[in-house]
Amino acid sequence: MSKLKNRIEIFPLSTGDYAAAMALWQGCDGIRLRQENASGTFFYRFIARNSGLCLGAWIKDQLIGAVLVGHDSRRAYLYHLAVAQIHRRQGIGRRLVQAVLKELRRIDISKAHLFVEMDNEEGMSFWQAIGAEHRTDLTAFSLTAGATQPLKEGGQDWPLAFI
């Protein structure tokens, strides 16, 4: 896949795009990269597992936008959508999301979720502007699979509901 001169082209990210993607994300406010998710190993594994869904926006050989996309075969999850500061407000982020949604429809996934840092006003504005639903009926919790401490006692008598 050749990247055409002076045109913004969208292509799937490959494992060879790790350095360019990391540089893009590290240069963008609102993107938080946890150390365990910033390694080449994580990136390579994520790209391999979600082949064709993780996309980059390119001008020539320069990565100017990117998004990681994973799924559980029912719902997709978008991570680290970013466009380089000097290329923002040109519709590149919207184009990346449109391309992701097209690929998700192709594999029969009808819904995508994403997480935005509470203090990322620019990110919140972007998602609302393109029509993403701001969910106020849910909150997020996290557990660490590699935690050295066992789960706390309790919760035995609480009713559980799963989405």
Secondary structure, DSSP 8 states (H G I E B T S, - for coil): ----TTSEEEEE--GGGHHHHHHHHHTSTT----GGGSSHHHHHHHHHHTTTTSEEEEETTEEEEEEEEEE-SS-EEEEEEEE-GGGTTSSHHHHHHHHHHHHHHHTT---EEE---TT-HHHHHHHHHTT-----S-------TT-SS---S--TTS-----
